[in-house]
Amino acid sequence: MTSDDTHEKTAKMLHDHNNFGLDITLIKQEKVPSLADTNASFVLQKVEGKGSTHYQLGTKPHGHGDVHTLLHTSGLAKKWKKEGRKWVVFFQDTNALVFRGISATLGVSKSKHFAFNSITVERKPGEPKGAICKLHGENKSITLNIEYNQLDALLRASGFPNGDVASGDSKASPFPGNINSFVIDLDVYVKVLEKSGGRVPEFVNPKYTKNPQKPREFKKPTRLECMMQDFPRLLPPAIAAARVGYTLMPRWLVCSSVKNNIEDARKKQMQTGYPECAASGEADYYRVNRMLLHSLGVKVEVDSATDVFSGIEVKSGARIVFTPRFASCINDLRSKFPNPSKIEISNRSTLVLDAKNLTIHTLCLDGALKIIATDASNVQCGKQKVLKVVNKGHVIQKVLESDKNIDENVKIRGYDLKVVEERVEKFTQPGEFHI
């Protein structure tokens, strides 16, 4: 789902990359009027023209809850059901790690007969992350995400006098953190959409200035918005009470968002330990893959050192990338590395594996190696003899926030990755190949 702010650039990116080989449909949400103050005054934006000046209504996106309405009105949800699909997975594009947890969440959804299953992580008290709670009312109950700015007051009003605090000796909240990724039973989903149109409840969430003279003054205009994780509010009471749940996963495995600029990221790291920015998102992605290989018995350090980029601390080590074609879960990885003790990857190395039928039997890597192959190619790496790759590899070069000659997409990460030397093995023909 896109909006006017993102649609054209998103469509161009997908076109330029041939949709990354995927079947992708874009659905665009409309905007709603911006609200300037507590009287809900509309915002007027001045537009200068040739010889004239006029004003237009300021607008903002309505929130990601519109995805349900658009999946209904576009007919996509019905189409998927007719095609025999069983589940719909929702995710936000800021968190690439969530795909590591989707397979397991689908398994939980099927075994527990969940209609709605949220992927969650451990949450720190006070952290700006929604919490999954079970709310009880007269003759009904519902499991639902409660936004962080409402949680403390709700808890204090519901028999928790200390509000949003840790549970017992733990440093974690007893309520798991919502990461806005979930799985819905498609049959239930289509039926609810037909009845509700997918219109989830709206709310207003203004951010106020800290001006004591104007305590109700907005920092910036707000708007009516809605959230996709509020879909359980549309479920029939019996389903909302018994078939809504969550799957709790390690945070390092499924959650590292990229949503803060460098200045905000530094503040977030001080407050919560999670900067959630470009540098941390990329570093955490590499780290997960190091951890997965290490768990199999591959000789690779998980955390070799700590690097600092524009004040953001990240765990450094080998940069390892698996495309979905190569492996989408731990069992895939286990089959692709049948002799893990014979794989050794140095801390400065880069390893990119993009092939469906690729098996790594032995490897000693100290540098950069990429293996790319079509689905018709069967590639055996280090089967006949140990594959040793040593080269100058990729080098990280730190960049300054103040450097106006650096592209923004590099500057927000705090560093640039320079390809000094690498070995690339590419296979475009069918058959069996050995490296």
C-alpha positions as CSV (number, residue, x, y, z in Angstrom):
1,M,0.0,0.0,0.0
2,T,1.3,3.4,-1.0
3,S,0.1,7.0,-0.6
4,D,0.5,10.2,-2.8
5,D,3.8,10.8,-1.0
6,T,5.3,7.4,-1.9
7,H,3.4,6.0,-4.9
8,E,5.4,7.3,-7.8
9,K,8.8,6.6,-6.3
10,T,7.8,3.2,-5.2
11,A,6.3,2.3,-8.6
12,K,9.5,3.5,-10.3
13,M,11.8,1.5,-8.0
14,L,9.8,-1.7,-8.6
15,H,9.8,-1.1,-12.4
16,D,13.5,-0.4,-12.5
17,H,14.2,-3.7,-10.6
18,N,11.6,-5.8,-12.5
19,N,9.5,-6.2,-9.3
20,F,12.5,-8.1,-7.9
21,G,11.0,-11.2,-9.6
22,L,7.8,-11.0,-7.6
23,D,4.1,-10.6,-8.5
24,I,3.4,-7.2,-6.9
25,T,0.2,-5.1,-6.9
26,L,0.3,-1.5,-5.6
27,I,-2.9,-0.1,-3.9
28,K,-2.8,3.6,-3.1
29,Q,-4.6,5.1,-0.2
30,E,-6.2,8.6,-0.2
31,K,-5.3,11.4,2.1
32,V,-7.4,13.2,4.7
33,P,-7.4,16.8,5.9
34,S,-4.8,17.9,8.4
35,L,-6.0,19.4,11.7
36,A,-4.2,22.4,13.1
37,D,-5.5,22.5,16.7
38,T,-7.8,21.1,19.3
39,N,-10.7,22.8,17.5
40,A,-10.0,20.6,14.5
41,S,-9.3,23.6,12.3
42,F,-8.3,22.7,8.8
43,V,-4.8,23.6,7.6
44,L,-4.5,25.9,4.6
45,Q,-1.3,25.7,2.5
46,K,-0.3,28.7,0.5
47,V,0.4,28.0,-3.2
48,E,2.2,30.6,-5.3
49,G,1.3,30.7,-9.0
50,K,2.2,32.8,-12.0
51,G,0.7,36.2,-11.0
52,S,-1.7,34.7,-8.5
53,T,-1.8,33.1,-5.0
54,H,-4.3,30.6,-3.8
55,Y,-4.7,28.1,-0.9
56,Q,-5.2,24.4,-0.8
57,L,-6.3,22.1,2.0
58,G,-3.4,20.5,3.8
59,T,-3.6,16.7,3.9
60,K,-1.9,13.7,5.3
61,P,-2.2,9.9,4.8
62,H,-5.0,8.3,6.8
63,G,-2.8,5.6,8.4
64,H,-2.0,2.0,7.5
65,G,-5.4,0.8,8.6
66,D,-6.6,1.7,5.1
67,V,-5.0,-1.5,3.8
68,H,-8.0,-3.5,4.9
69,T,-10.5,-1.2,3.1
70,L,-8.3,-1.3,-0.1
71,L,-7.9,-5.0,-0.1
72,H,-11.7,-5.2,0.0
73,T,-12.5,-2.6,-2.6
74,S,-9.8,-3.8,-4.9
75,G,-11.1,-7.3,-4.8
76,L,-7.6,-8.6,-4.0
77,A,-8.6,-10.5,-0.8
78,K,-11.4,-12.3,-2.7
79,K,-9.0,-13.1,-5.5
80,W,-6.5,-14.6,-3.2
81,K,-9.2,-16.8,-1.6
82,K,-10.4,-18.0,-5.0
83,E,-6.8,-18.9,-5.9
84,G,-6.8,-21.3,-2.9
85,R,-4.6,-19.2,-0.5
86,K,-5.2,-19.7,3.2
87,W,-3.4,-16.9,5.0
88,V,-2.5,-13.2,4.6
89,V,0.7,-11.8,6.1
90,F,0.9,-8.1,6.9
91,F,4.2,-6.3,7.5
92,Q,5.7,-2.9,7.5
93,D,8.5,-2.1,5.1
94,T,10.7,-0.6,7.8
95,N,11.5,-4.0,9.4
96,A,13.3,-6.4,7.1
97,L,14.0,-9.0,9.8
98,V,10.4,-9.9,10.3
99,F,10.6,-12.4,7.4
100,R,12.8,-14.6,9.7
101,G,9.7,-15.2,11.8
102,I,6.9,-15.6,9.3
103,S,7.2,-19.3,8.7
104,A,7.1,-20.1,12.4
105,T,4.2,-17.7,12.9
106,L,2.2,-19.4,10.1
107,G,2.8,-22.8,11.9
108,V,1.5,-21.4,15.2
109,S,-1.5,-19.9,13.4
110,K,-2.4,-23.2,11.9
111,S,-1.8,-25.4,15.0
112,K,-3.7,-22.9,17.3
113,H,-6.5,-22.2,14.8
114,F,-5.8,-18.5,15.2
115,A,-7.8,-16.1,13.0
116,F,-5.4,-13.2,13.9
117,N,-1.8,-13.8,15.1
118,S,0.6,-11.0,16.0
119,I,4.3,-11.4,15.8
120,T,5.7,-9.9,19.1
121,V,8.9,-9.3,20.9
122,E,9.9,-8.6,24.5
123,R,9.1,-5.0,25.4
124,K,10.7,-2.6,27.9
125,P,8.4,-0.6,30.2
126,G,7.9,2.8,28.7
127,E,9.2,1.9,25.3
128,P,7.4,3.6,22.4
129,K,6.0,0.3,21.2
130,G,2.4,-1.0,21.5
131,A,1.6,-3.8,23.8
132,I,-0.6,-6.9,23.2
133,C,-3.2,-7.1,26.0
134,K,-6.4,-9.1,26.6
135,L,-9.2,-6.7,27.5
136,H,-12.2,-8.0,29.5
137,G,-15.7,-6.4,29.5
138,E,-19.2,-7.5,30.3
139,N,-19.7,-11.0,28.8
140,K,-16.9,-10.4,26.2
141,S,-13.1,-10.2,25.8
142,I,-10.7,-9.3,23.1
143,T,-6.9,-9.6,22.6
144,L,-5.7,-6.3,21.1
145,N,-2.8,-4.0,20.6
146,I,-2.8,-1.0,23.0
147,E,-0.7,1.9,21.9
148,Y,2.2,2.9,24.2
149,N,0.9,6.4,24.9
150,Q,-2.4,4.8,26.2
151,L,-1.0,1.8,28.0
152,D,0.1,3.3,31.3
153,A,-3.3,5.1,31.9
154,L,-5.2,1.9,30.9
155,L,-3.2,-0.2,33.3
156,R,-3.6,2.2,36.2
157,A,-7.4,2.3,35.6
158,S,-7.5,-1.5,35.4
159,G,-6.0,-2.7,38.7
160,F,-2.3,-2.1,38.0
161,P,-1.5,0.8,40.3
162,N,2.1,1.2,39.1
163,G,1.1,1.3,35.4
164,D,3.6,0.3,32.7
165,V,6.3,-1.3,34.8
166,A,8.4,-4.5,34.6
167,S,7.1,-7.8,35.8
168,G,8.7,-9.1,39.0
169,D,12.4,-9.5,38.8
170,S,12.4,-9.2,35.0
171,K,13.3,-5.9,33.2
172,A,10.6,-6.6,30.7
173,S,7.0,-5.6,30.5
174,P,4.6,-8.6,31.1
175,F,2.8,-7.4,27.9
176,P,4.6,-8.4,24.7
177,G,5.6,-5.7,22.2
178,N,3.7,-5.3,19.0
179,I,5.9,-4.9,15.8
180,N,3.0,-4.4,13.4
181,S,3.3,-7.7,11.6
182,F,0.7,-10.4,11.8
183,V,-1.0,-13.3,10.0
184,I,-4.8,-13.5,9.3
185,D,-6.9,-16.5,8.3
186,L,-8.0,-15.6,4.8
187,D,-11.4,-17.2,5.0
188,V,-12.2,-15.2,8.2
189,Y,-10.7,-12.1,6.7
190,V,-12.8,-12.1,3.6
191,K,-16.0,-12.7,5.6
192,V,-15.2,-9.8,7.9
193,L,-14.3,-7.5,5.0
194,E,-17.6,-8.2,3.3
195,K,-19.5,-7.2,6.5
196,S,-17.4,-4.2,7.6
197,G,-15.8,-3.0,4.5
198,G,-12.5,-3.1,6.4
199,R,-13.1,0.2,8.1
200,V,-11.2,0.0,11.4
201,P,-11.9,2.6,14.1
202,E,-10.2,6.0,13.7
203,F,-8.4,8.1,16.3
204,V,-6.4,11.3,16.7
205,N,-2.9,11.2,18.2
206,P,-1.5,14.8,18.3
207,K,2.0,15.6,19.5
208,Y,2.0,18.6,21.9
209,T,4.6,21.3,22.5
210,K,6.1,21.7,25.9
211,N,5.1,25.3,26.1
212,P,3.5,25.9,29.6
213,Q,1.7,28.9,28.2
214,K,0.0,26.8,25.5
215,P,-0.2,23.3,26.9
216,R,-2.6,22.1,24.2
217,E,-0.6,23.5,21.2
218,F,0.3,21.0,18.6
219,K,4.0,20.5,17.5
220,K,2.7,20.0,14.0
221,P,-0.7,19.3,12.4
222,T,-2.3,16.0,13.1
223,R,-5.1,14.0,11.4
224,L,-7.7,11.3,11.8
225,E,-5.9,8.0,11.3
226,C,-6.4,4.3,11.7
227,M,-4.1,1.3,12.3
228,M,-4.0,-2.0,10.6
229,Q,-3.4,-3.9,13.9
230,D,-6.8,-2.8,15.1
231,F,-8.5,-5.3,12.8
232,P,-9.5,-7.6,15.7
233,R,-12.0,-4.9,16.6
234,L,-14.0,-5.9,13.5
235,L,-14.1,-9.7,14.4
236,P,-17.2,-11.3,15.7
237,P,-17.1,-11.5,19.5
238,A,-16.6,-15.3,19.6
239,I,-13.7,-15.2,17.3
240,A,-12.2,-12.1,19.0
241,A,-12.3,-13.8,22.3
242,A,-10.9,-17.3,21.4
243,R,-9.0,-17.0,18.1
244,V,-6.8,-13.9,18.5
245,G,-3.3,-14.5,19.8
246,Y,0.4,-13.7,19.5
247,T,3.7,-15.4,18.8
248,L,6.6,-14.1,21.0
249,M,10.0,-14.3,19.3
250,P,13.5,-13.1,20.2
251,R,13.9,-9.5,19.3
252,W,17.2,-10.0,17.6
253,L,15.6,-12.5,15.2
254,V,12.6,-10.5,14.0
255,C,12.7,-6.8,14.8
256,S,15.1,-4.1,13.8
257,S,13.3,-1.2,12.3
258,V,14.8,1.5,10.1
259,K,12.7,4.6,10.9
260,N,14.8,7.2,12.6
261,N,17.1,9.9,11.3
262,I,20.6,9.9,12.9
263,E,19.8,12.6,15.5
264,D,16.7,10.8,16.7
265,A,18.5,7.5,16.6
266,R,21.2,8.7,19.0
267,K,18.5,9.7,21.4
268,K,16.6,6.4,21.1
269,Q,19.8,4.5,21.7
270,M,20.4,6.4,24.9
271,Q,16.7,5.9,26.0
272,T,16.0,2.3,25.0
273,G,19.2,0.8,23.5
274,Y,17.5,0.5,20.1
275,P,18.4,3.3,17.7
276,E,16.2,1.8,14.9
277,C,18.0,3.5,12.0
278,A,19.8,2.6,8.8
279,A,23.1,1.7,10.4
280,S,21.6,-0.5,13.1
281,G,19.0,-2.1,10.7
282,E,21.7,-3.2,8.3
283,A,24.1,-4.4,11.1
284,D,21.4,-6.3,12.8
285,Y,20.5,-8.1,9.5
286,Y,24.1,-9.3,9.1
287,R,24.2,-10.3,12.8
288,V,21.1,-12.5,12.5
289,N,22.7,-14.4,9.7
290,R,25.9,-14.8,11.6
291,M,24.0,-16.1,14.6
292,L,22.0,-18.6,12.5
293,L,25.2,-20.0,10.9
294,H,27.0,-20.1,14.3
295,S,24.1,-22.1,15.7
296,L,24.6,-24.7,13.0
297,G,28.3,-25.0,13.9
298,V,29.8,-22.7,11.2
299,K,33.1,-21.0,12.4
300,V,32.0,-17.4,12.4
301,E,32.1,-14.9,15.2
302,V,28.7,-13.4,16.1
303,D,30.0,-10.2,17.7
304,S,33.6,-9.5,16.9
305,A,33.6,-5.8,17.8
306,T,31.6,-2.6,18.1
307,D,31.6,0.1,15.4
308,V,30.4,3.6,15.8
309,F,28.8,5.5,12.9
310,S,27.7,9.1,13.4
311,G,27.3,8.3,17.1
312,I,25.4,5.0,16.6
313,E,26.9,1.9,18.1
314,V,26.4,-1.3,16.2
315,K,27.8,-4.9,16.5
316,S,30.2,-5.6,13.6
317,G,31.4,-8.8,11.9
318,A,31.1,-10.7,8.7
319,R,28.5,-9.2,6.3
320,I,26.4,-12.3,5.4
321,V,23.3,-12.1,3.1
322,F,21.0,-14.9,2.1
323,T,18.3,-14.2,-0.4
324,P,14.9,-16.0,0.1
325,R,15.8,-18.2,-2.9
326,F,18.7,-19.6,-1.0
327,A,17.1,-20.0,2.5
328,S,14.0,-18.8,4.2
329,C,14.3,-20.7,7.5
330,I,16.8,-22.6,9.6
331,N,16.0,-26.0,8.1
332,D,16.8,-24.5,4.6
333,L,20.1,-23.3,6.0
334,R,20.9,-26.7,7.6
335,S,20.4,-28.4,4.2
336,K,22.6,-25.9,2.4
337,F,25.5,-26.3,4.9
338,P,25.7,-30.1,5.4
339,N,29.2,-29.8,6.9
340,P,29.1,-26.7,9.0
341,S,32.3,-27.4,10.9
342,K,34.1,-27.1,7.5
343,I,32.9,-23.6,6.9
344,E,35.1,-20.7,8.2
345,I,34.3,-17.0,7.6
346,S,36.5,-14.2,8.9
347,N,35.2,-11.1,10.6
348,R,36.1,-8.8,7.7
349,S,34.4,-11.0,5.1
350,T,31.3,-10.4,2.9
351,L,29.3,-13.4,1.7
352,V,26.3,-13.1,-0.6
353,L,24.4,-16.3,-1.6
354,D,21.6,-15.9,-4.2
355,A,20.8,-19.3,-5.6
356,K,18.0,-21.9,-5.0
357,N,20.1,-25.0,-5.7
358,L,23.3,-24.2,-4.0
359,T,25.1,-26.3,-1.4
360,I,28.1,-25.1,0.5
361,H,30.2,-28.2,1.5
362,T,33.4,-26.4,2.5
363,L,34.6,-22.8,2.5
364,C,37.4,-20.8,3.9
365,L,36.5,-17.1,3.3
366,D,38.7,-14.1,4.1
367,G,37.4,-11.4,1.7
368,A,34.3,-11.1,-0.4
369,L,32.4,-13.8,-2.3
370,K,29.1,-13.7,-4.2
371,I,27.4,-16.7,-5.7
372,I,24.5,-16.1,-8.0
373,A,22.7,-18.8,-10.0
374,T,19.4,-19.4,-11.9
375,D,17.0,-21.9,-10.5
376,A,18.0,-24.4,-13.3
377,S,21.6,-24.4,-12.1
378,N,22.8,-26.9,-9.5
379,V,25.9,-25.5,-7.8
380,Q,28.1,-27.4,-5.5
381,C,30.6,-25.3,-3.6
382,G,33.8,-26.9,-2.1
383,K,32.6,-30.5,-2.7
384,Q,35.6,-31.8,-4.7
385,K,38.1,-29.8,-2.7
386,V,38.1,-27.1,0.0
387,L,37.2,-23.7,-1.5
388,K,39.5,-21.0,-0.2
389,V,38.8,-17.4,-1.1
390,V,41.2,-14.6,-0.1
391,N,41.0,-11.1,-1.4
392,K,40.9,-7.5,-0.3
393,G,37.1,-7.6,0.0
394,H,34.8,-4.8,0.9
395,V,35.9,-1.8,3.0
396,I,33.7,0.4,5.3
397,Q,34.4,4.1,5.0
398,K,32.8,6.4,7.6
399,V,31.2,9.5,6.4
400,L,30.4,12.8,8.1
401,E,26.8,14.1,8.5
402,S,28.1,17.6,7.5
403,D,29.6,16.4,4.2
404,K,27.4,17.9,1.5
405,N,29.0,15.9,-1.2
406,I,27.7,12.6,0.2
407,D,24.4,11.2,-1.1
408,E,21.6,11.2,1.5
409,N,21.1,7.4,1.2
410,V,24.7,6.9,2.3
411,K,24.8,9.7,4.8
412,I,21.8,8.4,6.8
413,R,23.8,5.1,7.3
414,G,26.9,6.8,8.5
415,Y,29.2,4.9,6.2
416,D,29.8,3.8,2.7
417,L,30.8,0.3,1.6
418,K,33.6,0.3,-1.0
419,V,34.1,-2.8,-3.2
420,V,37.9,-3.1,-3.3
421,E,38.1,-6.7,-4.5
422,E,35.6,-9.6,-4.7
423,R,35.1,-13.0,-6.3
424,V,31.8,-13.4,-8.1
425,E,30.6,-16.8,-9.3
426,K,27.5,-16.4,-11.6
427,F,25.7,-19.3,-13.3
428,T,23.0,-18.6,-16.0
429,Q,22.7,-22.0,-17.6
430,P,21.1,-25.2,-16.5
431,G,23.2,-28.1,-15.3
432,E,25.5,-29.0,-12.4
433,F,28.5,-26.9,-11.6
434,H,31.3,-27.1,-9.1
435,I,33.3,-24.3,-7.5
